[in-house]
Amino acid sequence: MKIVYHCYGGAHASPTAAAIHLGILSSNHRPTFTELLKVPRFDSICSWEHGKLFRSGVDIDGNEIYTMGRRNSPDLVIKLLREFSKLNGEDPNALYFVNCVQLLNPFMVTGGYSSRSLGLVWFGRPVVTFGTILSFPILVRIVQRTIKEVRRLNSVNKS
């Protein structure tokens, strides 16, 4: 299965979710600023990269993990990706999408916008990193739910 963690810009919540899923970040404690800044693509995606899938790795169950920024069009982007997979002869149900936007807080929104949209990295990056640390427990629960559900789906598909 291909698991796609997606959020508005693809620069904060979704890379953090992928890092938790792949064990790059421990789910047992909140990360430090330094740990978050080492996460691949954290606070580095540009607006012209929205809609692009970034492969983060393969989890212990063999699922491919991706991240994506999709602005305010999650339904449209998901539908497009499913249709494209059909055109390529692939099973569109082999794509599992996880919306990471629900965990956003004002620090993530303000910091992310300042850093990525306004280019005020010196201001926005510390703010969005702090916001991500605050939201980390919620993100851990989303990832744990995702892993559990994908394992269930994979076992049903093998039967």
N, C-alpha and C positions, 0 to 999 in steps of 0.2 A: 504494500500500500504506500501511497505517497501522501504524506501529511503536510499540509500547508498552513502555517501560522500566519495570519494576516492582520494588519492594522492600518490605520490611516496612512502613515508615511513609510512604514516598514523599517524604521530606524531605531525603535526603542522596545516596545512591547513584544513584537514578533521575534526579533533576534534574541531577546532575553528568554522567551518561551522556548525557542529552539535550543538555546544553551542549557536550560534546565532539562529538557527532554533528552539531550545527548550526554548529560552528566558533566558538561563543561562547568556549570554552576551547580553547587550542592543545593538540594532542596531542603536541607536540614537547618540552614541559617540564612539570614539576609546577607547578600553580598556587600562587600566594601565598594567604595567608589572605584578603587583600582581594579578590582575583579570585574566590575561591570564594564569599565572602559576597555578591557581586554577581550570582551565578547566580540566575535566577528560581526562587522557591520553596525555595531552599536554607535549611534549618532554619526553615521557617515553616509547614509543614503541621500542622494540628491533627488529633486522633484522629477527630473527626466528619467529616473530609474523606477518610478512608480509603475506598477503593472508587470514588472519583471520578476520572474521567479529566481530566487537565490538558493542554491543547494547548500545546506548546512552540514549534511552528513547522513549516516545510516545508524539507526538505533540498534539496540541489542536484539530486537526481534526481526531485523532485516528491513524495516520500513525506512523509506527515504524521507528526510526531513527538509522542508523548504520554508522560506520566509518570503513575504511579499507586502509591499505597500500598495493599497488600492484606492486611496483617497475616500471619497464618499460614495463609491459605487461597488460595494461588496457583492451584491446580488448579480449585477451585470458582469463583473469580472469572473465570478464563479461559474455563471452560466456559460460564458464564452470559453473558459478552460474546459468545462465538461463537454461542450459541443466540439471543440477542437480535438479532444481525446477520442471522441466517437469517429471523427473524420480520419483519424490516424489508426483506426481499428483497435483502439484500446478500450478497456472497460471504464466508463466514466465514474463508476462507483468505486474504482480503485483510488480515487482522489478523496481525501478527507480534509475538509476545511475547518479551521479553528479561528474564530473571531476573538482577537485579543483586545478589542477596543473597550469592552465593558469595564476594564480595570483602570482606565485612565482617571487621573486626578488632576486638579488645577496645576500642580507643579509639572506634571508630564506635558500637559497641553501648552502651558506658557513657555516652559523650557524648550520643548520640541519645536514650537513655532519660532521662537527666538533664534535657536541654533540653526535649524534646517532652512526655514523660509526667509528669515531676515539676515542670516549670516552672522549673527551675534553669538558666535560659538563661546567666546569668553564669558558671556552671561548665561546663555541658554544651557550649555552642557552641564554645569554643576546643578542647575535647577532641575533639569529633566532626569539627571542621574539620581538626585535626592528623591524625586517623585517615583522613579522606578523602584528604588529601595523600599519606599513606603508601600507600594502596590505588590511587592514581591510575594507575600503569602497568598494573595489572590491568584497570582499567576501560577504559583506552584499547584494550587488546587485545580486550575484549568488544565494544566499539563497532566496531572495525575488522572483526572477524569478522561482526558484524551487517550492516554495510554491504555486505561482500562477498557474504554469503548472500542478502540481499534483492535485490541486483543480479542474482544468478544466477536467483532465483525470478521476478523481473520479466521477464528475458529469455526464460525458459521459457514464461511465461504469454502473452508476445507472439507466440510461434511458433505 
